[in-house]
Amino acid sequence: MAEFYLGENLVFLHMTGTCEDILREMAENLVKEDLVETSFVSGIMEREKDYPTGLPTNSSISVAIPHTDIEHVKKNAISVAVLKEPAAFRVMGEASMETPVSIIFMLAMKESHAQLSLLKDLMTFLQDEGTLRDLYDSKTKEEVVQLIDRKLSLTASKGGDR
Protein backbone atom coordinates (compact mmCIF):
# COMPACT_ATOMS: atom_id res chain seq x y z
CA MET A 1 0.00 0.00 0.00
CA ALA A 2 1.24 3.44 -0.86
CA GLU A 3 1.94 5.95 1.87
CA PHE A 4 -0.49 8.77 2.27
CA TYR A 5 -0.68 11.92 4.34
CA LEU A 6 -3.44 12.11 6.92
CA GLY A 7 -3.16 14.87 9.49
CA GLU A 8 -5.43 16.94 11.68
CA ASN A 9 -5.00 19.84 9.23
CA LEU A 10 -7.00 17.74 6.72
CA VAL A 11 -9.89 16.94 9.09
CA PHE A 12 -13.06 19.02 9.30
CA LEU A 13 -15.52 18.53 12.15
CA HIS A 14 -19.12 19.82 12.18
CA MET A 15 -18.90 21.17 8.63
CA THR A 16 -22.02 22.67 7.09
CA GLY A 17 -23.07 23.67 3.58
CA THR A 18 -24.07 22.21 0.27
CA CYS A 19 -22.24 19.37 -1.41
CA GLU A 20 -20.49 21.87 -3.67
CA ASP A 21 -19.51 24.25 -0.85
CA ILE A 22 -18.04 21.45 1.23
CA LEU A 23 -16.12 19.85 -1.64
CA ARG A 24 -14.68 23.21 -2.66
CA GLU A 25 -13.53 24.01 0.89
CA MET A 26 -11.92 20.60 1.34
CA ALA A 27 -10.17 20.76 -2.05
CA GLU A 28 -8.96 24.33 -1.49
CA ASN A 29 -7.51 23.23 1.84
CA LEU A 30 -5.53 20.48 0.08
CA VAL A 31 -4.17 23.17 -2.28
CA LYS A 32 -3.30 25.41 0.68
CA GLU A 33 -1.44 22.48 2.30
CA ASP A 34 0.53 22.07 -0.97
CA LEU A 35 -0.59 18.46 -1.41
CA VAL A 36 -2.37 19.02 -4.74
CA GLU A 37 -2.21 21.32 -7.76
CA THR A 38 -4.65 24.25 -7.99
CA SER A 39 -6.37 22.30 -10.79
CA PHE A 40 -7.46 19.74 -8.15
CA VAL A 41 -10.35 22.00 -7.08
CA SER A 42 -11.97 22.14 -10.53
CA GLY A 43 -11.06 18.47 -11.08
CA ILE A 44 -13.00 17.43 -7.96
CA MET A 45 -15.98 19.64 -8.82
CA GLU A 46 -16.22 18.42 -12.43
CA ARG A 47 -15.74 14.77 -11.56
CA GLU A 48 -18.46 14.92 -8.90
CA LYS A 49 -20.87 16.31 -11.52
CA ASP A 50 -20.05 13.55 -14.01
CA TYR A 51 -19.41 10.66 -11.60
CA PRO A 52 -21.22 11.16 -8.28
CA THR A 53 -19.61 9.65 -5.18
CA GLY A 54 -22.44 9.44 -2.62
CA LEU A 55 -22.68 6.00 -1.03
CA PRO A 56 -25.63 4.89 1.07
CA THR A 57 -24.40 2.40 3.67
CA ASN A 58 -26.00 -0.29 5.79
CA SER A 59 -26.16 2.23 8.63
CA SER A 60 -27.91 5.58 8.91
CA ILE A 61 -24.64 7.31 7.98
CA SER A 62 -24.09 7.79 4.25
CA VAL A 63 -20.65 8.71 2.96
CA ALA A 64 -19.04 10.22 -0.14
CA ILE A 65 -15.61 9.46 -1.58
CA PRO A 66 -14.77 12.28 -3.99
CA HIS A 67 -11.53 11.97 -5.94
CA THR A 68 -10.14 13.08 -9.28
CA ASP A 69 -7.41 12.33 -11.77
CA ILE A 70 -3.86 11.65 -10.61
CA GLU A 71 -2.30 14.55 -12.56
CA HIS A 72 -3.83 17.00 -10.07
CA VAL A 73 -2.01 15.44 -7.10
CA LYS A 74 1.45 16.23 -5.66
CA LYS A 75 1.33 13.87 -2.65
CA ASN A 76 -1.04 11.10 -1.60
CA ALA A 77 -3.44 12.40 1.02
CA ILE A 78 -6.88 11.89 2.53
CA SER A 79 -9.06 14.69 3.82
CA VAL A 80 -12.04 13.83 6.02
CA ALA A 81 -15.13 15.87 6.84
CA VAL A 82 -17.72 14.97 9.45
CA LEU A 83 -20.78 17.06 8.71
CA LYS A 84 -22.97 18.76 11.29
CA GLU A 85 -26.03 18.17 9.09
CA PRO A 86 -26.12 15.74 6.15
CA ALA A 87 -25.56 17.23 2.68
CA ALA A 88 -27.32 15.85 -0.40
CA PHE A 89 -24.96 13.99 -2.73
CA ARG A 90 -25.95 12.15 -5.87
CA VAL A 91 -25.49 8.39 -5.54
CA MET A 92 -22.55 6.62 -7.18
CA GLY A 93 -23.88 4.63 -10.13
CA GLU A 94 -27.41 6.05 -9.69
CA ALA A 95 -27.02 9.75 -10.52
CA SER A 96 -30.79 10.32 -10.49
CA MET A 97 -30.88 9.44 -6.77
CA GLU A 98 -29.51 11.39 -3.79
CA THR A 99 -28.31 10.29 -0.37
CA PRO A 100 -27.83 12.41 2.77
CA VAL A 101 -24.05 12.26 3.32
CA SER A 102 -22.63 12.75 6.82
CA ILE A 103 -18.97 11.78 6.27
CA ILE A 104 -16.73 12.65 3.31
CA PHE A 105 -13.39 11.02 2.45
CA MET A 106 -11.67 13.17 -0.19
CA LEU A 107 -8.86 11.22 -1.82
CA ALA A 108 -5.79 12.73 -3.44
CA MET A 109 -3.75 9.89 -4.87
CA LYS A 110 -0.81 10.08 -7.31
CA GLU A 111 -1.07 6.52 -8.64
CA SER A 112 -4.16 4.84 -10.07
CA HIS A 113 -3.33 1.51 -8.41
CA ALA A 114 -3.03 3.22 -5.01
CA GLN A 115 -6.40 4.88 -5.53
CA LEU A 116 -8.06 1.55 -6.38
CA SER A 117 -6.45 -0.19 -3.42
CA LEU A 118 -7.50 2.56 -1.02
CA LEU A 119 -11.06 2.58 -2.41
CA LYS A 120 -11.26 -1.18 -1.80
CA ASP A 121 -10.05 -0.77 1.80
CA LEU A 122 -12.47 2.12 2.34
CA MET A 123 -15.39 0.00 1.15
CA THR A 124 -14.58 -2.59 3.84
CA PHE A 125 -14.26 0.20 6.40
CA LEU A 126 -17.64 1.65 5.38
CA GLN A 127 -19.46 -1.64 5.87
CA ASP A 128 -18.71 -1.55 9.62
CA GLU A 129 -21.58 0.38 11.20
CA GLY A 130 -19.80 0.67 14.55
CA THR A 131 -16.73 2.21 12.96
CA LEU A 132 -18.84 4.71 11.01
CA ARG A 133 -20.68 5.66 14.19
CA ASP A 134 -17.38 6.05 16.08
CA LEU A 135 -16.04 8.27 13.30
CA TYR A 136 -19.22 10.36 13.20
CA ASP A 137 -19.17 10.74 17.00
CA SER A 138 -15.48 11.75 17.15
CA LYS A 139 -14.98 14.83 19.33
CA THR A 140 -11.53 15.84 18.09
CA LYS A 141 -9.57 15.84 14.85
CA GLU A 142 -6.97 13.64 16.57
CA GLU A 143 -9.64 10.99 17.25
CA VAL A 144 -10.59 10.99 13.56
CA VAL A 145 -6.98 10.56 12.42
CA GLN A 146 -6.30 7.79 14.95
CA LEU A 147 -9.49 5.88 14.09
CA ILE A 148 -8.86 5.97 10.34
CA ASP A 149 -5.19 5.10 10.76
CA ARG A 150 -6.05 2.16 13.02
CA LYS A 151 -9.01 0.80 11.05
CA LEU A 152 -7.53 1.07 7.58
CA SER A 153 -4.14 -0.34 8.67
CA LEU A 154 -2.43 1.89 6.15
CA THR A 155 0.98 3.46 6.25
CA ALA A 156 0.20 7.05 7.10
CA SER A 157 2.78 9.76 7.21
CA LYS A 158 1.94 12.54 9.62
CA GLY A 159 3.58 15.73 10.67
CA GLY A 160 6.06 17.78 8.70
CA ASP A 161 7.36 15.09 6.37
CA ARG A 162 5.13 16.03 3.45
N, C-alpha and C positions, 0 to 999 in steps of 0.2 A: 504494500500500500504506500502510496506517495505521502510525503509529509505535507501538512497543511498548517496554516496559521489560524489559530482560534484564541482570541484574547478578549478580555472584558471590554476593550475599546470597540469590539465588533458586536456587542450584545446590546439589545434595546429591550427595556422592560416597560410595560404599560403603555405601549405605543398606541396612538389613535390616528384615524384618517382613512381615506379611501385606499383601495388596492394600489392605485397609481401613486398616491402621495407617499405611502409607506415604502414601496419599491424604490422610488426616486431617492428618498432620504437614505435608505440603506445603501444603495449603489453609490450615491455621492460620498457617503462616509468611507466606502472602500477606496474611492479615488483619493480622498483627503489623506487616508492612511498609506497612500502610495503602493497599494497592492494590485491595482488595476489601472488600465488606461482610461482617459476621460471618455473614450468611446464606449466603455462598459455601460454607462448610464443609458444611452440610447439603445444599446444592444439588449439590455435587460427589458426595457420598455417595449421594444418592437417584438422581441421573442415572446413575451407574455401575451401580446395581442394575437400573434399567429399560433402559438402553442401554449395554451393555458397550463398552469401548474398546480391548480387547486386539487387537493386530494382528500375526499371524505375518508374517514378511518372508521374502525369498528367502535371507537369511543365517541363521545360527544365533542371531541376536539379535532377539528379538521386542520390540515396543514397545507402549506404551499412550498414548493421547492424551485424557485426561480433560478435560472442559470442562463448563460449565453455562450457564444462561441469562444474558443480558446485564445484567439488572437487579441482579445480585449484584456487578457489577464497577464500580470507581471509575476505574481506569486500565488500559489494555491492558498485559498482562505475560505472560511465559512463565517457568515454573519447570521446571527439569530435574532429574531424579534418575537417577543411574547406580547400579544396585543391586549389592551385593556378591554376593548369590545371587538367582537369578530368583524372582519372586513370581507365583503363579497368578492370571491375569486371565481373565475370560470373554471370548470372541472377539466382536468387533464383527460383528453380523449373524448370528452362530451362537451364541447364548447358552448352548446346551447343551454347547459345547466350551470348553476352556481352553487357554491358551498361556502358556509360562513367560516372563514379561516381564523384561527386563534394563534397559530405558531407558524413562523416563516423561517425556512433555512435557505439563505441565499448562497449559492455556490459560485466560487471563482476558482476554476481549475484550469491549469495550463496544458494538461494532456487529456485527450479524449478517453483513454483507457482508465485514467484516474477518476474522471467524472463518472464513468459507468460503474466502476467499482464502488465509489462512494454512494452513488444512487442506490445500488443494491443493498449496501449496509444500512442506509437510511430507511429503506423499505422495511427491513427487519425491525429496526428501532421503532418505526411508526406503528407496527402491529402490536406493540406492548402498551396496553392501556394504562398500566401503572406508571410506566416511564413517562408517557405523555402527560399524565396528570402531575407527576413530580416536576416535570419541566415547566408546565403551566403555572404551578404553584410556587416556583422558585422565588425567593425574596430578594436575592442579590445576583448581580452579574457573575460573581465568582461561583455561586451554586450552579448556574447554567453551564458555565465552562466545564466545571468538574463533572457534572452529570453527563454531558455529551462526550467528554474525553473518556470517561469510565465506560459508558454503555457502548460506544462505537469501537472501543479498543483500537483506536487509530494512533498513529504517531503524530502528535501535535507539537508544533513548536510554538512556544509562548515567549513573551517578553520582547527584548530588543533585537532578536536575531533575525529580523525580517530582511 
